[in-house]
């Protein structure tokens, strides 16, 4: 055991914050890409992977649905992080000094009202935490960064304004993944099961496949489609349901699903995060 959890991004990224919140006893291992995060676990350099799957503002995280089924990893937990945006600058600088900020492309629109109000121009950066590191190494008091307060702490920057996002609901959902599944637990809140399936090429196949969940009282909280290998005819679906595969009603629903699908693969069974509400 390495006691490490891998994430994509620089130290101070929101994924790093997710690691600290969910696994405070583990060392966070930064990786350049999602593929490298998965490789770190499969190669034994980390025990767990922290992967973002969706954001309440921007929807599905690109590439994740493609990577998860072939990752060789299993979902063992979920975690939610409220995206709180801080404007930071060099020590000793003031908000009035900041004329220009850099941040990841998805953060900039979320703080548009604040930036417009203060006459601050913005530029997209590859990574918000990386932009914080660059500001420290190339000091300019007129320059700022939008990132997490964790990034300011790590890179020795000063938070000049906090919680500047336009909307207070922006949240990212992460999946914690491990080399082996863990189906022994029963969450205090509820259990979730995530799986992918490919419907047979017959009329109303999806409608029929979903019927078993309705008739057996299984709540489906997510259903998303995406193409397989660029084919317009082979559509794969990604789904979250409430329940455990050993629950009688879930067993019945999954059995019925199998009649109308070419393949079904469970990616994980895990306790729902209390932050889910």
Residue pairs with C-beta under 8 A, 6 or more apart in sequence:
1 47
2 27
2 44
2 45
2 46
2 47
3 25
3 26
3 27
3 47
4 26
4 27
4 28
4 29
4 40
4 45
4 46
4 47
4 48
5 19
5 23
5 26
5 27
5 28
5 29
5 46
5 47
5 48
5 49
5 50
5 176
6 28
6 29
6 30
6 31
6 36
6 37
6 40
6 41
6 45
6 46
6 48
6 49
6 50
7 13
7 15
7 16
7 18
7 19
7 28
7 29
7 30
7 31
7 37
7 49
7 50
7 51
8 15
8 30
8 31
8 32
8 33
8 34
8 36
8 37
8 51
8 52
9 15
9 16
9 30
9 31
9 127
9 129
9 130
10 16
10 30
10 127
10 129
10 130
10 132
10 133
10 151
11 28
11 30
11 129
11 151
11 154
12 128
12 129
12 132
12 133
12 147
12 148
12 150
12 151
12 152
12 153
12 154
12 155
13 30
13 127
13 128
13 129
13 148
13 151
14 52
14 81
14 83
14 128
14 148
14 172
15 50
15 52
15 174
16 28
16 30
16 129
16 150
17 81
17 148
17 150
18 50
18 52
18 79
18 81
18 172
18 174
19 26
19 28
19 50
20 28
20 150
21 79
21 81
22 50
22 77
22 79
22 174
22 176
23 48
23 50
23 176
26 47
26 48
29 40
29 45
29 46
31 37
31 40
34 51
34 63
34 64
34 67
35 67
37 46
37 49
37 50
37 51
38 49
38 51
38 67
38 71
38 72
38 73
38 177
40 46
40 49
41 47
41 48
41 49
41 73
41 177
41 178
41 179
42 71
42 72
42 73
42 179
47 178
48 76
48 176
48 177
48 178
49 71
49 73
49 176
49 177
49 178
50 79
50 174
50 175
50 176
51 64
51 67
51 68
51 174
51 175
51 177
52 61
52 64
52 172
52 173
52 174
53 60
53 61
53 64
53 65
53 173
53 174
53 175
54 60
54 61
54 172
54 173
55 61
55 83
55 106
55 170
55 171
55 172
55 173
56 169
56 170
56 171
56 172
57 106
57 110
57 167
57 169
57 170
58 106
60 224
65 224
65 226
65 238
66 226
68 175
68 177
68 196
68 238
68 267
69 196
69 236
69 265
69 267
71 177
72 179
73 177
73 178
73 179
74 177
74 178
74 179
74 180
74 181
74 182
74 267
74 268
75 175
75 176
75 177
75 194
75 267
75 268
75 269
75 270
76 176
76 177
76 178
76 181
76 182
76 268
76 270
77 175
77 176
77 270
77 271
77 273
78 173
78 174
78 175
78 176
78 192
78 270
78 272
78 273
78 276
79 173
79 174
79 175
79 176
79 273
79 275
80 171
80 172
80 173
80 174
80 273
80 275
80 276
81 171
81 172
81 174
82 170
82 171
83 107
83 110
83 165
83 170
83 171
83 172
84 148
84 149
84 162
84 163
84 165
85 103
85 107
85 110
85 111
85 146
85 147
85 148
85 163
85 164
85 165
86 146
86 147
86 148
86 149
86 151
86 152
86 159
86 161
86 162
86 163
86 164
87 95
87 98
87 101
87 111
87 114
87 144
87 145
87 146
87 159
87 160
87 161
87 162
87 164
88 132
88 135
88 144
88 145
88 146
88 147
88 151
88 152
88 157
88 158
88 159
88 160
89 95
89 97
89 98
89 135
89 141
89 143
89 144
89 145
89 157
89 158
89 160
90 135
90 136
90 139
90 140
90 141
90 143
90 157
90 158
91 156
91 157
91 158
92 141
92 158
93 141
93 144
93 158
93 160
94 160
95 118
95 160
95 161
97 141
97 142
98 118
98 120
98 142
98 143
98 144
98 160
99 119
99 120
99 121
99 142
99 143
100 120
100 121
100 122
100 123
100 142
100 143
100 144
101 115
101 120
101 121
101 122
101 123
101 143
101 144
101 145
101 146
102 122
102 123
102 124
102 125
102 128
102 131
102 134
102 135
102 143
102 144
102 145
102 146
103 111
103 122
103 124
103 125
103 128
103 131
103 145
103 146
103 147
104 124
104 125
104 126
104 127
104 128
104 131
105 124
107 128
107 146
107 147
108 115
108 122
108 124
108 146
110 165
110 166
110 167
110 170
111 146
111 164
111 165
111 166
112 166
113 166
114 120
114 161
114 164
114 166
115 121
115 122
120 144
122 146
125 131
125 134
125 145
128 145
128 146
128 147
128 148
128 151
129 147
129 148
129 151
129 154
129 155
131 145
131 147
132 145
132 147
132 151
132 152
132 154
132 155
132 157
133 155
135 143
135 144
135 145
135 155
135 157
136 155
136 156
136 157
144 160
145 151
145 157
146 164
149 159
149 162
151 157
152 158
152 159
171 275
175 194
175 268
176 270
177 268
181 266
181 268
181 269
182 269
182 270
183 244
183 245
183 246
183 269
185 191
185 270
185 271
186 244
186 271
187 270
187 271
187 272
188 271
189 271
189 272
189 273
189 274
189 276
190 242
190 243
190 271
190 272
191 242
191 243
191 244
191 269
191 270
191 271
191 272
192 221
192 240
192 241
192 242
192 243
192 269
192 270
192 271
192 272
193 240
193 241
193 243
193 244
193 245
193 250
193 266
193 268
193 269
194 238
194 239
194 240
194 266
194 267
194 268
194 269
194 270
195 239
195 241
195 264
195 265
195 266
195 267
196 236
196 237
196 238
196 239
196 264
196 265
196 267
197 209
197 236
197 237
197 239
197 257
197 261
197 263
197 264
197 265
198 228
198 234
198 235
198 236
198 237
198 261
198 262
198 263
199 205
199 206
199 209
199 235
199 237
199 260
199 261
199 262
200 260
200 261
200 262
201 233
202 260
205 260
205 261
206 237
206 260
208 259
208 260
209 256
209 257
209 259
209 260
209 261
210 220
210 223
211 256
212 218
212 252
212 253
212 254
212 255
212 256
212 257
213 219
213 220
213 241
213 253
213 257
215 253
215 256
216 249
216 250
216 252
216 253
216 256
217 249
218 241
218 242
218 243
218 249
218 250
218 253
219 241
219 242
219 243
220 239
220 240
220 241
220 242
221 240
221 241
221 242
222 238
222 239
222 240
223 237
223 238
223 239
224 237
224 238
224 239
225 235
225 236
225 237
225 238
226 235
226 236
226 237
226 238
227 234
227 235
227 236
228 234
228 235
228 236
241 250
241 253
242 272
243 249
243 250
244 250
244 269
245 251
245 254
245 266
245 269
254 264
257 264
258 264
